[in-house]
Amino acid sequence: MIPATLALVGALTYGAADFLGGLSARRLRSIVVTSLAAFAGLLAFLLLHLAWGGSWSAADTLWGIGAGLVGVVALMLLYACLAIGPMSILSPLTAVVSAIAPMLWGLLAKGETLSLVGYAGLGIALVAVVLVGFIPGEKVVRPSLRGVIMAIGSGVAIGGFLIILDHTSPSSGFTPLIAGRATSTLVTGAIVAVMVLVALRRDGAASRAIDASPIPLGGTPTGHGDVEHATQTLSVRITRQRAVILAVGCGVLDAAANALLLIALRTGDLTVVSALTALYPGGTILLAGVVLRERVAGIQWLGLVLALLAGGMLALA
């Protein structure tokens, strides 16, 4: 029961991180927010490591670096596929694949087994993932093959992140997450540095590389959701300073979600944890409804109810 609860809370925390990251990305470029969030998350993991402890090993460090690289790939593919659209199809497709890939690994490669209630809970969880991640109001458009492939690739990469973390040893504590976050910080930081240098050489204005473009990319800095759940006009103007604060908050929440996820993986089954983690859009939707006064569609409320039902069933599995 505890692993399922941790996974569900972690999923909602992922969604909250996406919400803050999405708001920050209205003022700063997504890659800049991603880099700031990664650095803030790295500092948070270092503090957790001091309090929690954990032993460093070459194997766990390599697993962590691998998770960091896979996370960057997932992020790039997510941005690309959501920019192509339609988001109403590609967003839930990414989420479903991110759940199915580690579920199959857990069931087939690791030999995990569940009760009948657990298998029914997995099915309900997948339905909930589609309903929660569905973006209503868009004109139905057939997605391109390129967009579908990128969405599937992003989902597989997100699922691969879970599988990699599941290979780390319990004695390592949060050291794999530290290695992974350090990797993503270096990669995204290098990209931002190159963008700034190019902007300076062109017209001497670094702000062009930092400030957001008028057209959103349609992704969030954590790589778990989409900005479309938080696109209504804010009553408070987001300054650059406020955007930085939001990005830092995004990174801290994302680190908390990753920590909960890692603990859930080490105390429960990959199959159950991956299914519940894919419900991350729920946190974004709820915050968008409360903070931005956005209307939550009936189909999404149904998905949230099914998510709670699936969580309870998987807790009993």
C-alpha positions as CSV (number, residue, x, y, z in Angstrom):
1,M,0.0,0.0,0.0
2,I,2.8,2.4,0.9
3,P,4.6,2.1,-2.6
4,A,1.3,2.8,-4.4
5,T,0.6,5.8,-2.2
6,L,4.2,7.2,-2.7
7,A,3.9,6.7,-6.5
8,L,0.5,8.5,-6.6
9,V,1.7,11.4,-4.5
10,G,4.9,11.5,-6.6
11,A,2.8,11.7,-9.8
12,L,0.8,14.6,-8.4
13,T,4.0,16.3,-7.3
14,Y,5.4,15.9,-10.9
15,G,2.2,17.6,-12.1
16,A,2.8,20.5,-9.7
17,A,6.3,20.9,-10.9
18,D,5.1,21.0,-14.5
19,F,2.6,23.7,-13.5
20,L,5.3,26.0,-12.0
21,G,7.6,25.2,-14.9
22,G,4.9,26.0,-17.4
23,L,4.3,29.4,-15.8
24,S,8.0,30.2,-15.8
25,A,8.2,29.2,-19.5
26,R,5.9,32.0,-20.3
27,R,8.7,34.5,-19.5
28,L,11.8,32.4,-20.1
29,R,12.6,29.9,-22.8
30,S,11.8,26.3,-21.9
31,I,15.4,25.2,-22.2
32,V,16.4,28.0,-19.8
33,V,13.7,27.0,-17.3
34,T,14.8,23.4,-17.7
35,S,18.4,24.3,-16.9
36,L,17.5,26.3,-13.9
37,A,15.1,23.6,-12.6
38,A,17.8,21.0,-13.1
39,F,20.3,23.0,-11.1
40,A,17.8,23.6,-8.3
41,G,16.9,19.9,-8.3
42,L,20.6,19.0,-8.0
43,L,21.0,21.2,-4.9
44,A,17.9,19.7,-3.4
45,F,19.2,16.1,-4.0
46,L,22.5,17.1,-2.4
47,L,20.7,18.3,0.7
48,L,18.6,15.1,0.7
49,H,21.8,13.0,0.4
50,L,23.3,14.8,3.5
51,A,20.2,14.0,5.5
52,W,19.4,10.5,4.1
53,G,22.8,9.1,3.4
54,G,23.8,6.6,0.8
55,S,26.9,4.9,-0.6
56,W,28.5,5.9,-3.9
57,S,29.4,3.1,-6.3
58,A,30.5,3.1,-10.0
59,A,27.5,1.0,-11.0
60,D,24.9,3.2,-9.4
61,T,26.6,6.4,-10.7
62,L,26.6,5.0,-14.2
63,W,22.9,4.1,-13.9
64,G,22.2,7.6,-12.7
65,I,24.1,9.2,-15.6
66,G,22.2,7.0,-18.0
67,A,18.9,8.1,-16.4
68,G,20.0,11.7,-16.8
69,L,20.8,11.2,-20.5
70,V,17.6,9.3,-21.1
71,G,15.6,12.1,-19.4
72,V,17.1,14.7,-21.7
73,V,16.2,12.6,-24.8
74,A,12.7,12.2,-23.4
75,L,12.4,16.0,-22.9
76,M,13.6,16.8,-26.4
77,L,11.3,14.3,-28.1
78,L,8.4,15.5,-25.9
79,Y,8.9,19.2,-27.0
80,A,9.2,18.1,-30.6
81,C,6.1,16.0,-30.8
82,L,3.9,18.4,-28.9
83,A,5.1,21.3,-31.1
84,I,4.0,19.2,-34.1
85,G,0.6,18.3,-32.5
86,P,-2.1,17.6,-32.1
87,M,-1.5,17.7,-28.4
88,S,-4.9,16.2,-27.6
89,I,-3.7,12.9,-29.1
90,L,0.1,13.0,-28.7
91,S,0.1,14.1,-25.0
92,P,-2.0,11.1,-23.7
93,L,-0.1,8.8,-26.1
94,T,3.2,9.8,-24.5
95,A,1.8,9.2,-21.1
96,V,0.3,5.8,-21.9
97,V,3.6,4.6,-23.5
98,S,5.5,5.8,-20.5
99,A,3.4,3.6,-18.4
100,I,3.2,0.5,-20.7
101,A,7.0,0.3,-21.3
102,P,8.1,-0.2,-17.7
103,M,4.9,-2.3,-17.0
104,L,5.9,-4.8,-19.6
105,W,9.4,-4.8,-18.4
106,G,8.2,-5.5,-14.8
107,L,5.8,-8.2,-15.9
108,L,7.9,-10.0,-18.5
109,A,11.6,-9.3,-17.7
110,K,11.3,-9.2,-13.9
111,G,8.5,-11.7,-13.5
112,E,6.3,-9.5,-11.3
113,T,2.9,-10.8,-10.6
114,L,-0.3,-9.2,-9.3
115,S,-3.7,-10.3,-8.0
116,L,-6.8,-10.1,-10.2
117,V,-7.6,-6.8,-8.5
118,G,-4.1,-5.5,-9.3
119,Y,-4.4,-6.4,-13.0
120,A,-7.8,-4.7,-13.1
121,G,-6.3,-1.7,-11.4
122,L,-3.6,-1.5,-14.1
123,G,-6.3,-1.4,-16.8
124,I,-8.2,1.3,-15.0
125,A,-5.0,3.2,-14.5
126,L,-4.2,3.2,-18.2
127,V,-7.8,4.5,-19.0
128,A,-7.3,7.2,-16.4
129,V,-4.0,8.2,-18.0
130,V,-5.7,8.8,-21.3
131,L,-8.6,10.7,-19.8
132,V,-6.5,12.9,-17.5
133,G,-4.0,13.7,-20.3
134,F,-6.6,14.4,-22.9
135,I,-6.7,18.1,-23.9
136,P,-10.4,19.0,-24.8
137,G,-11.4,21.7,-27.1
138,E,-8.9,21.0,-29.9
139,K,-10.1,20.3,-33.4
140,V,-9.6,16.6,-34.1
141,V,-6.6,16.3,-36.4
142,R,-5.0,13.1,-37.5
143,P,-1.4,13.1,-36.2
144,S,1.5,12.8,-38.6
145,L,3.6,9.6,-38.5
146,R,6.6,11.7,-37.4
147,G,4.6,13.1,-34.4
148,V,3.4,9.7,-33.4
149,I,7.0,8.2,-33.6
150,M,8.3,11.1,-31.5
151,A,5.5,10.7,-28.9
152,I,6.2,6.9,-28.6
153,G,9.9,7.6,-28.4
154,S,9.3,10.1,-25.6
155,G,7.1,7.7,-23.8
156,V,9.6,4.9,-24.1
157,A,12.4,7.2,-22.8
158,I,10.3,8.3,-19.8
159,G,9.6,4.6,-19.1
160,G,13.3,3.8,-19.6
161,F,14.1,6.4,-16.9
162,L,12.0,4.3,-14.5
163,I,13.5,1.1,-15.6
164,I,17.0,2.4,-15.1
165,L,16.3,3.8,-11.6
166,D,14.8,0.4,-10.7
167,H,18.3,-1.1,-11.3
168,T,20.0,1.0,-8.7
169,S,20.8,-0.6,-5.3
170,P,18.9,0.5,-2.2
171,S,22.1,1.2,-0.4
172,S,22.9,4.0,-2.8
173,G,20.3,6.3,-1.4
174,F,19.7,9.2,-3.7
175,T,23.2,9.1,-5.3
176,P,21.9,7.9,-8.7
177,L,19.5,10.8,-8.8
178,I,22.4,13.2,-8.0
179,A,24.4,11.8,-10.9
180,G,21.4,12.0,-13.2
181,R,20.5,15.5,-12.3
182,A,24.2,16.6,-12.6
183,T,24.2,15.2,-16.1
184,S,21.0,17.0,-17.2
185,T,22.3,20.2,-15.6
186,L,25.5,20.0,-17.6
187,V,23.7,19.2,-20.9
188,T,21.0,21.8,-20.6
189,G,23.5,24.4,-19.2
190,A,25.8,23.8,-22.2
191,I,22.8,24.3,-24.6
192,V,21.9,27.6,-22.9
193,A,25.5,28.8,-22.9
194,V,25.7,28.2,-26.7
195,M,22.5,30.0,-27.3
196,V,23.7,33.0,-25.3
197,L,27.0,33.1,-27.1
198,V,25.2,32.9,-30.5
199,A,22.9,35.7,-29.5
200,L,25.8,37.9,-28.3
201,R,27.6,37.4,-31.5
202,R,24.6,38.3,-33.6
203,D,23.4,41.5,-31.9
204,G,24.9,41.6,-28.5
205,A,21.6,40.9,-26.8
206,A,21.7,37.9,-24.5
207,S,18.0,38.4,-23.6
208,R,17.0,37.0,-27.0
209,A,18.4,33.6,-26.0
210,I,16.8,33.8,-22.5
211,D,13.4,35.3,-22.9
212,A,10.5,33.1,-24.2
213,S,9.4,33.4,-27.8
214,P,5.8,34.4,-28.5
215,I,4.9,30.9,-29.6
216,P,5.1,28.3,-26.8
217,L,6.8,25.0,-27.5
218,G,4.0,23.1,-25.7
219,G,6.1,21.2,-23.2
220,T,7.1,21.6,-19.6
221,P,10.7,21.8,-18.2
222,T,10.4,18.5,-16.3
223,G,9.4,16.6,-19.4
224,H,6.3,15.1,-17.9
225,G,3.4,17.2,-19.1
226,D,2.4,19.9,-21.4
227,V,2.0,23.7,-21.0
228,E,-1.5,23.6,-22.5
229,H,-2.9,22.8,-19.1
230,A,-1.8,26.3,-18.0
231,T,-2.3,28.7,-20.8
232,Q,-4.9,31.1,-19.5
233,T,-4.0,34.7,-18.9
234,L,-2.5,35.4,-15.5
235,S,-3.7,38.4,-13.4
236,V,-0.1,38.8,-12.2
237,R,2.6,39.7,-14.7
238,I,5.5,37.2,-14.6
239,T,8.7,39.2,-14.5
240,R,12.1,37.6,-15.2
241,Q,12.9,37.4,-11.5
242,R,9.5,35.8,-10.7
243,A,10.1,33.4,-13.6
244,V,13.4,32.3,-12.1
245,I,11.7,31.7,-8.7
246,L,9.1,29.6,-10.4
247,A,11.8,27.6,-12.2
248,V,13.6,26.9,-8.9
249,G,10.3,25.8,-7.4
250,C,9.7,23.5,-10.4
251,G,13.2,22.0,-9.8
252,V,12.6,21.4,-6.1
253,L,9.2,19.8,-6.6
254,D,10.5,17.7,-9.5
255,A,13.4,16.5,-7.2
256,A,10.8,15.6,-4.5
257,A,8.8,13.7,-7.0
258,N,11.8,11.8,-8.1
259,A,12.8,11.0,-4.6
260,L,9.3,9.6,-3.9
261,L,9.4,7.6,-7.1
262,L,12.8,6.1,-6.2
263,I,11.6,5.1,-2.7
264,A,8.4,3.6,-4.2
265,L,10.4,1.6,-6.7
266,R,12.6,0.2,-4.0
267,T,9.7,-0.8,-1.8
268,G,7.2,-1.9,-4.4
269,D,6.8,-3.3,-7.9
270,L,7.9,-1.5,-11.1
271,T,4.6,-2.4,-12.7
272,V,2.5,-0.7,-10.1
273,V,4.7,2.4,-9.7
274,S,5.0,3.0,-13.4
275,A,1.2,2.9,-13.9
276,L,0.5,5.4,-11.2
277,T,3.4,7.7,-12.1
278,A,1.9,8.2,-15.5
279,L,-1.0,10.0,-13.9
280,Y,1.2,13.1,-13.5
281,P,-1.1,15.4,-15.5
282,G,-3.6,15.3,-12.7
283,G,-1.5,17.6,-10.5
284,T,-1.1,20.1,-13.3
285,I,-4.8,20.1,-14.1
286,L,-5.9,20.5,-10.4
287,L,-3.5,23.5,-9.9
288,A,-4.6,25.1,-13.2
289,G,-8.1,24.9,-12.0
290,V,-7.5,26.3,-8.5
291,V,-4.8,28.9,-9.3
292,L,-5.7,30.0,-12.9
293,R,-9.4,29.3,-12.5
294,E,-9.3,27.1,-15.6
295,R,-12.3,24.9,-16.3
296,V,-11.5,21.2,-15.8
297,A,-13.4,19.2,-18.4
298,G,-15.8,16.5,-17.3
299,I,-13.7,13.8,-19.0
300,Q,-10.7,14.9,-17.0
301,W,-12.6,14.8,-13.7
302,L,-13.6,11.2,-14.7
303,G,-10.0,10.4,-15.3
304,L,-9.0,11.8,-11.8
305,V,-11.7,9.7,-10.1
306,L,-10.5,6.6,-12.0
307,A,-7.0,7.4,-11.0
308,L,-7.9,7.4,-7.3
309,L,-9.8,4.1,-7.8
310,A,-6.8,2.6,-9.6
311,G,-4.5,3.7,-6.9
312,G,-6.6,2.0,-4.3
313,M,-6.9,-1.2,-6.3
314,L,-3.1,-1.3,-6.9
315,A,-2.4,-0.6,-3.3
316,L,-4.3,-3.9,-2.5
317,A,-2.5,-5.8,-5.3
